[in-house]
Amino acid sequence: MKKLQRAFTLIELMIVVAIIGILAAMALPAYQDYVKRAHISEGLVLSAGAKMAVLEYFSSNNTFPQTNTCTSATDCNGLVGLDVTTNIAGNAVTSLAVGNNGIITITYNNKVDATNNLLTLTPNNSGGAIIWNCASAGTNGVNARYLPSRCR
């Protein structure tokens, strides 16, 4: 009379552990990219108030803020009615600054990347409608694979 097997063999357990290890190795980089994309989205959410401030300035003055009328060469936050750049921050956002021609620059901390951490939102007057273009800012721009689809 044969006995029924009631447990897994060592080989079967090793195969299951190997499969779980392979799946984890594939999932971890994808999850890290997802987290960085979520941090980028935080900056875009914080920029909503700055966009509205720039739009209000544009509707009142029929022009975007210019650095020659701002308090400093790169910071027009006060001119459009926003707090100083470093006070507009979040979990992954270090600062948010309105610059020349209403360009909003979002600076991220090392949760996104230690060196490539800038994202710009540029307003364009398109026959009365303001269209915001999202892009990495030059050599220190956010890696394109982390940008939302509307910014690529």
Summary of the structure (lengths in Angstrom):
residues: 152
radius of gyration: 23.9
end to end distance: 68.4
largest distance: 95.8
contacts: 423
relative contact order: 0.13
helix: 46%
strand: 19%
